[in-house]
Every structure is written in C-alpha cells, then in structure tokens.
Amino acid sequence: MSDMIFETHPSEYKHWKLEITPPLARLSMDVQLSGEDDDADYQRKLNSYDIHVDIELADAVNRLRFEHPDVKVVIVGSNRDRIFCAGANIFMLAGSSHPFKVNFCKYTNETRLGIEDASAFSGQKYIAAVSGTASGGGYELALACDEILLIDDRSSAVSFPEVPLLAVLPGTGGLTRVVDKRKVRRDLADVFSTTAEGVKGRRAVDWGLVDAVYPKSRFDAAVEERAQALAAAGDDKAGEGVALGPLEPTIDESGIAYRHVTMQVDADTRTAEITISAPEDAGPDNPAAIREAGADWWALRMFRELDDALLRLRFNHPDAGLVLLKTRGSAENVLAHDAALAAHHESDWFVSEVLHHAKRVLKRLDLTARTFYALADEESCFAGSLLEVALAADRTYMLDSPDDPVALQLGALSAGLLPMSNGLSRLETRFLDDPESVAAVLETSGPIDPQEAEELGLVTFAPDDLDWEDEVRLAIEERVCMSPDALTGMEASLRFAGPETLETKIFGRLSAWQNWIFQRPNAVGEHGALSLYGKPERAQFDWRRT
Amino acid sequence: MSDMIFETHPSEYKHWKLEITPPLARLSMDVQLSGEDDDADYQRKLNSYDIHVDIELADAVNRLRFEHPDVKVVIVGSNRDRIFCAGANIFMLAGSSHPFKVNFCKYTNETRLGIEDASAFSGQKYIAAVSGTASGGGYELALACDEILLIDDRSSAVSFPEVPLLAVLPGTGGLTRVVDKRKVRRDLADVFSTTAEGVKGRRAVDWGLVDAVYPKSRFDAAVEERAQALAAAGDDKAGEGVALGPLEPTIDESGIAYRHVTMQVDADTRTAEITISAPEDAGPDNPAAIREAGADWWALRMFRELDDALLRLRFNHPDAGLVLLKTRGSAENVLAHDAALAAHHESDWFVSEVLHHAKRVLKRLDLTARTFYALADEESCFAGSLLEVALAADRTYMLDSPDDPVALQLGALSAGLLPMSNGLSRLETRFLDDPESVAAVLETSGPIDPQEAEELGLVTFAPDDLDWEDEVRLAIEERVCMSPDALTGMEASLRFAGPETLETKIFGRLSAWQNWIFQRPNAVGEHGALSLYGKPERAQFDWRRT
C-alpha cells in the first residue's frame, strides 16, 4: 500500500458534501464507489466507509470548528436514497491486515470522539438525520451525534448486524455508547445487537436507540426545525473563521519535516525520532494579534504537524515500535504561548479551539500504540505544553550534566487544561490519588533541574553524562526486541490508571475485545464469517466459548 | 481432559499447607511437582501453579471465612527455599487451548479478588511474606494481599517477566493492581514490567512495589510482628465457625443434580439449563437458628451449588453457549431467607459471610462468558435473591398467561446488598443514571405481574401463552448459531455499563488485552515466545505494531 496522507480539504472531498448555511451546516455522505486516485480494490457500496471516507469526515469536523464559528448545528445526513450509512466497508476490512484493522478502528473512534468534543467544547451540535438505514458503523456514527432523528418509512432502521452476520463487534464505540451514553437497557441492547435487521419506527424511540421518528412527508422539515431550535440556543462567536492551510511538509527517504516538527524513521532499528521545535519568539499575547497569526500561530501549527506525524507513524511505519521524543529551542517561548492560551481561552473562541485541538493531539499521542521515550537531553525544552509530551511518554530520560544543564518547567496549562481521556491531567494520572505530589510539582516555579525532577517524580531516570549514552542505548535496544503485541497491551494498561470515561472504555475495553475478535478464526479464519461475507458459503464456527 | 472438580478440603490439599494458629493462619505454597491423580503432563517447578493449585487456594480463602472466624490475619508464604511463587505454569499455559487459558485466568482472577473481598468484608487481612522470588503470577498473588513484605537477601525480587520473556501480559490483575491499587508511577511500572529479573530490596519499596523489606535474619520475626499488629486491630467474631460440608451432587449423563440446583447440558443444541429450587420453608429467622442450620441453610447451600455448577459449566462444557435459567418453588420462602440475611448481616458475622458469598456467586454469573436467558415460566419464582439471577441474565422472558399467573417480586436484598463488580446494584446498572426508574421498581410491594414487569423494564419480553413456546424457541435457535467469540465480546461490553472499578478493569480491560495477546502469533504461534519457552530457539516476532 502506498503511504497514506491525512490532510485534505473540502474542495477535494470525494465522499462528503459540506454545505455551510449558517447557523447550520450539512455534512452529507455520498460515498463514491471507487476513485481513480485511490488504491481500493473493493467497491464502496451502500455508503460504506473506508479510511479515505473517514479522513474527510475528520477534516470536516475539525475545519468546522476553526473555519466556521457561525455554524451552530451540523446535520449529518446522506445523499443516497434509502441508506444513511452501512458502516465500515466489509470487503476492505476482510482484506486488510490485523494492524491496519486495529489502526483503522482507532482512527474512526477518534473521529467520532472528535464530534462529541466539538459538541461539548465548540458548541457545534450534531444531529444525525437518518433518512435510510443506518447499520453497523453507520449507526455508530449517528450515536456520536447529539441527537438521532430517524425517518419512519416502514423500512429505515438502525442496526448492529456485526455480531449476527460478521462475527465481529460494533467496535467503533457502538456497544459502549448504546449502554453508557444512550443508556439503553442492557437486555434491549442485547436483542438489538443480535438482530441483524435492526429496529425501526416507534420501537427505536421506545428503546432509546433514536430520539425521534418522523414520517417521510415531515422528515426534512422536522430535522430543519430541530436544528434551528438547537441553533437558537447556541452562543454567538465573534469574528471570522481561521482557515487551516496545508502543512506542506518536506518528505524524503529519511523522514518528514514540517515547520516545527520532524520525524525520522530508522527501519533497521525499528525506531522513530520525533523532534519538536519551540517557537522562535514569545508570539502574540492578545486575541487580536493571535487571530492575526491564525493558523501560523505556533500553538496551532505545531500541534497540527504533530498530529499529522502521529497518523503517518501509525499507518505508514508499522514496524517503528519505539519513538524517541525530543524537543529543541526556547522553553520561555513555549511558556509564553501557553500563557496566552491560558489567558484567553475562556474569552476567545479561537484560542479555545487551539487549546482543545492541542488536547486532542496529546490524546492521540497517549493512544498511539508505540513505546515513547522522551529524551530530555542538552538543548531540550520540555516545558509547559511540551512537558505534556514527556508526561505522555512511557519513560523520560533526563540528562544530568553540569556542562549542559537541562531543565523541565511547568506552565500555565499543566494543572489540568490538557486532560487525558480519563478526565485527569497527566500529573494527576502520574500521581494517582496523591494530590500532595501533584501539588508539590505544581508549586515549583522556574526551571527544574534533573535532581529535583527525579525527586519530584517527573522523570524516570536522570543519568549523568558518563552514563547517558549507554543507558539510553541499552533501554532502546532492549525495548525493540520485545513482542509488539505484549507491549501494546501492557502500555494500554499502564497509561490510563484511575477513573474510566466513555473514551477510555471505548479504547481500553471495547477496542481490546474487538482486537481479540479480529484475531479469532470464527471471524477471520478461512471459514470465518468476516472472511466469507458476501460469498455463498456459510461460516463454520468453533463453538467453544471462552 | 477429564471433567474438572472444584470442591476440595484442606485434608486433601496437595499444594498448600494451611496452619491455623488464631488469630493468625499461615497458607504456605508447596506445589508438588506432579501427582498421581492429576492429568498434568508438565512439571510444576518453582512453585508454579495450575488450576489444581488455584482450586485449593480458592477453597482455603473461602473456608477461612466460614470455618475460622477467629483468624484475623492470613500469612501467604512459601515452603520452598528461595522461591515464593513463579506464577502460572508456563508449560501448562503453552500447551492448553485458548478457551482453557482464558477460563483459567478468569478463575485465578476471581480467586485473587476473593482475597481482597475477605480483607474488605471479613476483616481477614492478608500479608504476602515473600521470602524468595515472586515472579509473574507469583507477584500478582502478592499484589492481591493487603501488604507485601519482601526478604532482602540480595537475590529475592518481585518481577513481571511476562512481556520480556513470554510475549504475554501479567494478566491476572497484575498490571492493573500495580498502577491502580498500589499506584506505582506509570513510568516505573513500565520499567518494572519490562525488566525480566525484576526489582529487589530498597528500590522495590521506593517504587511502591512492596511495603517493606527485611534482612533474612529478621524476616520471620518481622512478618510475625506485623501480622500480630494487624490482628490486634481486628474485631472479634462471636461463636464457632461453620463447617462447609461436601455438596455431593448426583452426576449422570444428562447433567448434575445438587440439593437445590440442577444443571442439564444438551450437547446437540449446545444449550444448558440451570434450575434453582426455592427453599421448602421460610427457614430460620434468628442468628441462633441460622447458625444451627449452618451450611445447610438454603441461602448458603444453594449459592454454593450454583457456584459449583457455573465452574463446571465453564470448564467442562465449553460448547454450551446458551444457558436457560429457571426457578421453581415458593417465592415467599426465598423472600423469608432474604429478609433474614438483611436483618442480621450487620450484627452476625456468619450471616454477613453468607450474604457476601451470594454476592460473589452472582458476580461469577455476571462474568461467565455464556449467554443467559432467564425464563420466568409457570411455577417460576424469580423473587428477591433469585430475581438477581434474572437481572444478571442477558434477557428475561416472562410468560403472560391468565391460566398460569407468573410474578416477579423484589426482596430485602434488591436495593443494593448484592452489588455487581461495577459497584452498582443490578437495578442501578439496568437503569443507569435513572434513579426514578430504580425507585419505581423498589417501591413495588408484592408480586409483579407480566404487564407491570414489562412496564417497569424488569423483563425483556412477556409473550402470551400462544406465543411463548415459539418465541422462546426462536430466540434460542438464533442465539446458538452466532459466533461464540463475538457474543463473548458483546456481552462483556453490554453487561457492565456505568462506573468502572478495579474488578471491572481487570475483567474488561486487562483480560481483553490478555485474551487478544493469547491469540497472537508472537505469543502462541510456532515461533512465538510462549510456544518456545524453555526451548533453545529464540522467538521470532512480526514487528508490526497495532
């Protein structure tokens, strides 16, 4: 497969139509069967989605927040007759590798959580206008919306055919959202999730699967009415949108270079190195100047670049199991940007968007199934929002050298403005149920030297300059020899101590079960249901329960 | 493999020594290499455990609560030199089927949670006296104890060699307990869990992996001292212990019959039927009479039988994917027993033990990876603690027939005395975040007829006598044709809505990851690390990360 690219723009969308009519926007799915510039060897029937379709959706959801502050309600619909969305393309799933399946599902999960994040923090509400059947991932997409309105035409239904037809799970958050978000009763959820044809009409409302049904004659008007009502309740945002220009990285054999982020991949050692550069100056400190900087503001631009690098890492470099995280430049300039974010995020919608974007990218880092070692070496600047990068890492090595003094530093965002999926700050997760240790860290002011960092529990090891090279090299060599799967399961278990949320339930519980099932012969074996989908043979199951 | 038996008695233990010296008890592991009456084709070296070893442990933990109320502290140790416990037997794991692996881990997890339950609700504290290396499942056993005391002899360590040596996880709660129970910092947990030789001495204390270390010369005295101090802080319990006699079921080809519980398995249809009989009278209503009844008290006896049946179902009948749950007899008599439990559990330790035992058995039901349909048919009595059985089921069918009136009924335990693993009552989980619906159910008094049961949301369907047979038959036929794996993942996701606890994290998150890894070629393939353990070849890994 050729390298995947995650940047796109509405002008390039092939599978979605985005119409902006403030305060509403319509995001209508119209999946093309096949395209000349993609490598799909399967047909995308029935509005079924693959990664290309979801990349456009993710782009639209993110772009609406930055570029269209006047949009208060997004209506997610379909431009196809009688079908809302049939979910993930089964032939694509059946034909793809296990690592791709898992990464595809993770990405689509992040996109759906992005919809919920937009609703919660941008005041952009989502209505799923289900004017045809929403099955599997199609219904899961609807579940990510604030409201689900279903057409009552005697045929359109919502359904989870995965278990009965494919021997896999509705693994894109569906099972979790049904019982935990919509609070559908567990026995009804059981019936629903094992009934391939789904549930329609009044019963879908009664069971809590959708919010309302309308007859065909009234459906469009009812959707419009509900959308306008939601929009009327929303707050206005001052000023124009901020266009997100292309990142235009330089790509060569050794890696990829953006303006502030570079990523090198070494195939021989199966490692990657991501280096983040601090801003070159303190940057704008008031909303007007920040708006002026727009998408070039370091706090937005750098995190967009990091996000793009992480996605390329996940999909294009599956063998790079260990990532070294480095920073370069001026800690003061990072902290100045953090201070501007902290000062203005409550009063300025754009600053708020930049903050929440940074939060999402750091969550993407937390959820990336690679080992991360942060290396606080000479010239590093793990301060403020860049300290979060180190706190997201599985380990941090900090050089303790009198000749090259290295420091960490807290910033205005460190106390909780960049929460993890579990709802806690990275410091609160690190020192679980130990508010005194969190407070001790937060009470520091100014640079923290290696010894203090070790005492405070901020770094794993602080070798001196004699030991540094050997210790880091050894830690790298040991790590890259371990089983990728065992490391993935271990890291997923150690990174998210503490409370659970819808997000952590989806990534930790549901996805883990889905990954398991994606390995089971009953699904993916020669006679498995996923393998045989669309073929005349019936699946043959090993009946042993586990 | 011949049918497994889960009942045992200290007089029959092969692998543990149980010494009772009130207020202390010593439970010392001394795993026999092989025995004449077991079918193991592997050597149990280094105090490594298999299911037979764990069955004895589970028996001891449970029996201590009922038979030895004067024991306040249990010291878990080893009778072997230089080894505490090496964890699960690797050769046993490598040679066993996937369903067995998964069920083995579930059982050992339940046993360790049983230790924590004894500490929390019986006031029997557990000290792990680690006078030799505790590796893998050995350290996980120690983690289930209240305190871990480690000998400081320059060689004894605690360790998780699973990831670096075996390409699997410390899946018996280990990863979760390290970060969530002991709150070891995640980066230190990462180093610990990837360092095969483990951590010893002062560093083990500093990292929070153990509570204290003592030199060899002082170790035994220090353990004794700490145990006596804990015992001195414990409350006294009045009266003698209650001996748990053997259940002595009748077993024939059609199934197993206990005094109050029967289980039939139909291999052709891959279904099982468990029928629970209500007590024949109201039973004793005061502590003295209850103590007189002892292990014959229905509330204890019936749940012990149900527990035994569930374990036999899991291990001996892997193909029976659907279980029909039935009840027979007098609802009033069940409710009278519930009332006695509710009235005296706070003042009488034995009644409290019976209540907590019922709670654990119902949790075992929740966690059993089979579909459960409760059938409230004529002559059924889903009332009180038996209503919990229906609420634990994936669906409940209730016959709505004027000729054979069927009723459900709440009881004195329904409001929260039998919580699930998520900490909520089954009603609170069923009506998540909907206290009004919970209250509406709890406010009912007396029998609830099918129509009311449906309105209250207590049953899934209430077919009339014309439809009953067909509807139930169809629901059974559909279910048994679906993929066992997909159903397991689905049920695990739908059953535990709401908050997460250490228990649900272990069973839902950690176990799911472990199950996944137990399928991965990197662990169990021809060249996988688990398959090659103990052999000269090195494991070969597929390096792709997921």
Contacts between the chains, C-beta under 8 A, distances in Angstrom:
chain1	res1	chain2	res2	distance
A	97	B	544	7.4
A	98	B	546	6.4
A	99	B	544	4.5
A	99	B	545	6.7
A	99	B	546	4.5
A	102	B	546	4.1
A	103	B	546	6.8
A	162	B	486	7.1
A	163	B	482	6.0
A	163	B	483	7.1
A	163	B	486	4.5
A	163	B	487	6.6
A	163	B	490	5.3
A	164	B	478	7.7
A	164	B	482	5.7
A	166	B	486	7.8
A	167	B	482	7.5
A	167	B	483	3.5
A	167	B	485	6.8
A	167	B	486	4.7
A	168	B	486	6.0
A	169	B	486	6.3
A	169	B	489	5.0
A	169	B	490	6.0
A	169	B	493	7.1
A	175	B	490	6.3
A	175	B	493	3.9
A	175	B	494	6.0
A	176	B	493	6.3
A	178	B	494	7.6
A	179	B	432	7.0
A	179	B	493	7.6
A	179	B	494	5.5
A	179	B	497	4.0
A	180	B	432	7.2
A	180	B	497	5.2
A	180	B	498	7.1
A	183	B	431	7.9
A	183	B	432	4.7
A	183	B	433	6.0
A	183	B	434	6.6
A	183	B	497	7.3
A	185	B	430	6.0
A	185	B	431	7.3
A	185	B	457	5.9
A	186	B	394	7.5
A	186	B	429	7.2
A	186	B	430	6.3
A	186	B	494	5.0
A	186	B	495	6.2
A	186	B	497	6.5
A	187	B	393	7.6
A	187	B	394	6.4
A	187	B	395	4.8
A	187	B	396	6.5
A	187	B	430	7.9
A	187	B	459	7.9
A	187	B	460	4.2
A	188	B	460	6.8
A	189	B	494	5.0
A	190	B	394	4.6
A	190	B	395	5.7
A	190	B	460	7.7
A	190	B	490	7.7
A	190	B	491	7.5
A	190	B	494	5.8
A	191	B	395	6.6
A	191	B	460	6.4
A	193	B	490	5.6
A	193	B	494	7.0
A	194	B	478	7.1
A	194	B	479	6.9
A	194	B	482	6.5
A	194	B	487	7.9
A	194	B	490	7.6
A	270	B	543	5.8
A	318	B	543	7.8
A	318	B	544	4.0
A	318	B	545	5.7
A	318	B	546	7.9
A	319	B	543	4.6
A	319	B	544	6.0
A	319	B	545	7.4
A	320	B	545	7.6
A	321	B	543	6.4
A	321	B	545	5.1
A	369	B	545	5.4
A	369	B	546	5.8
A	370	B	545	5.6
A	393	B	187	7.6
A	394	B	186	7.5
A	394	B	187	6.4
A	394	B	190	4.6
A	395	B	187	4.8
A	395	B	190	5.7
A	395	B	191	6.6
A	396	B	187	6.5
A	429	B	186	7.2
A	430	B	185	6.0
A	430	B	186	6.3
A	430	B	187	7.9
A	431	B	183	7.9
A	431	B	185	7.3
A	432	B	179	7.0
A	432	B	180	7.2
A	432	B	183	4.7
A	433	B	183	6.0
A	434	B	183	6.6
A	457	B	185	5.9
A	459	B	187	7.9
A	460	B	187	4.2
A	460	B	188	6.8
A	460	B	190	7.8
A	460	B	191	6.4
A	478	B	164	7.7
A	478	B	194	7.1
A	479	B	194	6.9
A	482	B	163	6.0
A	482	B	164	5.7
A	482	B	167	7.5
A	482	B	194	6.6
A	483	B	163	7.1
A	483	B	167	3.4
A	483	B	520	7.7
A	483	B	522	4.4
A	483	B	523	6.7
A	483	B	529	6.1
A	483	B	539	7.4
A	483	B	541	5.5
A	484	B	522	6.7
A	484	B	541	6.6
A	484	B	542	7.3
A	484	B	543	5.9
A	484	B	544	6.5
A	484	B	545	4.7
A	484	B	546	7.2
A	485	B	167	6.8
A	485	B	516	7.3
A	485	B	517	5.2
A	485	B	520	4.3
A	485	B	522	5.0
A	485	B	523	6.8
A	485	B	546	7.0
A	486	B	162	7.1
A	486	B	163	4.5
A	486	B	166	7.8
A	486	B	167	4.7
A	486	B	168	6.0
A	486	B	169	6.2
A	486	B	517	5.9
A	486	B	522	7.2
A	486	B	523	7.0
A	487	B	163	6.6
A	487	B	194	7.9
A	487	B	545	7.8
A	488	B	513	7.9
A	488	B	545	6.4
A	488	B	546	5.8
A	489	B	169	5.0
A	489	B	513	3.7
A	489	B	514	6.8
A	489	B	516	6.6
A	489	B	517	5.2
A	490	B	163	5.3
A	490	B	169	6.0
A	490	B	175	6.3
A	490	B	190	7.7
A	490	B	193	5.7
A	490	B	194	7.7
A	491	B	190	7.4
A	492	B	509	7.7
A	492	B	513	6.1
A	493	B	169	7.2
A	493	B	175	3.9
A	493	B	176	6.4
A	493	B	179	7.6
A	493	B	509	6.8
A	493	B	510	5.6
A	493	B	513	6.3
A	494	B	175	6.0
A	494	B	178	7.6
A	494	B	179	5.5
A	494	B	186	5.0
A	494	B	189	5.0
A	494	B	190	5.8
A	494	B	193	7.0
A	495	B	186	6.2
A	497	B	179	4.0
A	497	B	180	5.2
A	497	B	183	7.3
A	497	B	186	6.5
A	498	B	180	7.2
A	499	B	500	7.4
A	500	B	499	7.4
A	500	B	500	3.7
A	500	B	505	7.2
A	505	B	500	7.2
A	508	B	508	7.9
A	508	B	509	4.4
A	509	B	492	7.7
A	509	B	493	6.8
A	509	B	508	4.4
A	509	B	509	5.1
A	509	B	512	6.3
A	510	B	493	5.6
A	512	B	509	6.2
A	512	B	512	3.5
A	512	B	513	4.8
A	512	B	515	7.9
A	512	B	516	6.0
A	513	B	488	7.9
A	513	B	489	3.7
A	513	B	492	6.1
A	513	B	493	6.3
A	513	B	512	4.8
A	513	B	515	7.9
A	514	B	489	6.8
A	515	B	512	7.9
A	515	B	513	7.9
A	515	B	516	4.7
A	515	B	546	6.9
A	516	B	485	7.3
A	516	B	489	6.7
A	516	B	512	6.0
A	516	B	515	4.7
A	516	B	516	4.0
A	516	B	519	6.5
A	517	B	485	5.2
A	517	B	486	5.9
A	517	B	489	5.2
A	519	B	516	6.4
A	519	B	519	4.2
A	519	B	520	6.6
A	520	B	483	7.7
A	520	B	485	4.3
A	520	B	519	6.7
A	522	B	483	4.4
A	522	B	484	6.7
A	522	B	485	5.0
A	522	B	486	7.2
A	523	B	483	6.7
A	523	B	485	6.8
A	523	B	486	7.0
A	529	B	483	6.1
A	539	B	483	7.4
A	541	B	483	5.5
A	541	B	484	6.5
A	542	B	484	7.3
A	543	B	270	5.8
A	543	B	318	7.8
A	543	B	319	4.6
A	543	B	321	6.4
A	543	B	484	5.9
A	544	B	97	7.4
A	544	B	99	4.5
A	544	B	318	4.0
A	544	B	319	6.0
A	544	B	484	6.5
A	545	B	99	6.7
A	545	B	318	5.7
A	545	B	319	7.4
A	545	B	320	7.6
A	545	B	321	5.1
A	545	B	369	5.4
A	545	B	370	5.6
A	545	B	484	4.7
A	545	B	487	7.8
A	545	B	488	6.4
A	546	B	98	6.4
A	546	B	99	4.4
A	546	B	102	4.1
A	546	B	103	6.8
A	546	B	318	7.9
A	546	B	369	5.8
A	546	B	484	7.2
A	546	B	485	7.0
A	546	B	488	5.9
A	546	B	515	6.9
